[in-house]
Amino acid sequence: MEELKVILVNVDKCRGCRICENNCPLGAISVIDKIAQLNENCVSCGICTKVCPFQVVEKTEEKKSENSTCTHCPVNCSVPLNKTGACKRYTNVDGELVRNRKLVIDSVVKESEWNVKYKPLITAVGSGTNYPCLRPAPKIVQDTVDGVDVVTVVTEAPLSYSGVKVKIDTNMDIGEEGAKVKRNGKCVGMVTTEEYGSKMLTIGGANLLSGSNDGFIVARTIVDLANGRKVKLKVENGSQLEIQQGKPPVIDGLEETYMRVGCGSATIGMFAASLSKAVDEAVILDFHVVGLLSEHAAGKEVGMKYSGVVPYGRKSTMGRYFGKHGHGWGGTEVESPVEAVKSVDMSIAKTGYKILVTETTGQKYALLEVQNDGSAKEIEMTEQAVKCVKLISDNCEKSVVSIMYTGGTGGSARAGVTTFPKKLTNAVHNNEVSMTIAGAPTFVLPGGGINFMVDVSKMIPEATTWVPTPATVAPVEYTMTREKYDEIGGHTNSIITKEQLLKELDEE
């Protein structure tokens, strides 16, 4: 009988805090009558022992001959009959651990989207993992493509160095740069910066995955986002977020609709000709740059003279004013349209001047009229002003969340491909080897190592998982000519033809 690790709970010290229950990937531990209790799903992965703040859960040794020890990652789950390990990839079938997802042969990427000479012969989804990685990868397949022998090497690689970059199309302020992003109160990432009409988050990374006992929820968050699931997050001292790949973001309970066509200045620049025919002045509110039509270079280009209107914001250059983050119009502090006009110089302006105030998305808008005392009063929108706002909104794109899965394939992940990992690295950077993730093309970052980014919308659905090291598991494919595979020191003795592989799969 093989000695296998099992979990024990010190019932006299357990406080029923449910932290172990909330972190178990298999639902194998439940708090009943304020005591943590294990069920038959337990595989002794050890997550509960690491997250328990009171150290009342521990691994011990007990003989369980009916269990199978999984060797596909360093966790070495002890898997009961007909159950899966913690990563949910392998099932104990009659004492044998079997990958419970069929190998996916074809990518979902459109033919026109391939930017490589040779697309993968098969994907790594469902391929399994060989650990330790000094052994050949689970599948090394050869086929002839346009008269050339091509090889694809696949493995589902546990990556400690992994995360996701999240692009959220919104004008709304979600929080300060560098602010922690939390899930269920645990830090899983940070706000990084703002891009053109979007906010950026970084979720995961090696330090968050392995730097504390919160790495398990970090790993789950990365995988949930990479697999297209909805995730609720909280920015520290900022917004509540609901994000999902390809869906509109929900910020503080409100679903975003449009991504801005440009900053306030750019909006003025694009639509100055139409605006100048409709109003005497336009203020385009934006959290970054507020645009003032008559003072802007584009306004002058269409023959406008400065109106005397001083808009909300801090002046940058002619017709461009820096706004401040807020939850008002255009993501600024402005809560009503009259606040968009700081003052009016009546030595220049005239009573009755029409001022259009709108956002870069055209979602909120109002028409103001200059009064005798220099104040601005809201009046009914004119037909021409409405057309201008519609022109702006019609040029905006729908707001969506876009996610890039990122990672680094270290030496061990490369050793299953070749006996000389550096040669593989060099070949990838020289575009002699095509690297794909879950059947999707990658962008490989310059410099040393193999650090990649991949659009999760192009990956095979539900392609990633995680293991309790903790790390995420990415299906990785390397495709090259047979000649190149020989050159980099590949495991050529383990090559099978694609025809052989398909025959094997058909027989299963």
Secondary structure, DSSP 4 states (H G I P E B T S, - for coil): --EEEEEEE-TTT-----HHHHH-TT--EEEETTEEEE-TT-----HHHHH-TT--EEEEEEE-TT-EE--SSTT--EEPTT-B-TTS-EEEETTEEEESSPPP-S--S-GGG--SSS--SS-STT----SSTTSPPSEEEEEEETTEEEEEEEEEEEESSEEEEEEEE-SS----TT-EEEETTEEEEEEEEEETTEEEEEEE-HHHHHSSTTHHHHHHHHHHHHTT--EEEEETTS-EEEE-BTS--EETTEE--EE-SS-HHHHHHHHHHHHHHH-SEEEEE-SSEEEETTTSHHHHHTT-----EEESSEEEETTEEE----SSGGGSS--SGGGGEEEE-TTT--TT-EEEEEETTSSSEEEEEE-TTS-EEEEPPPHHHHHHHHHHHHTPEEP-EEEEEEEE--HHHHHTTBS-HHHHHHHHHTTSSEEEETTEE-EEPSSSS-EEEEEGGGSPTT--EEETTTEEEEEEEEEEEHHHHHHTTB-GGG-EEHHHHHHHHHH-
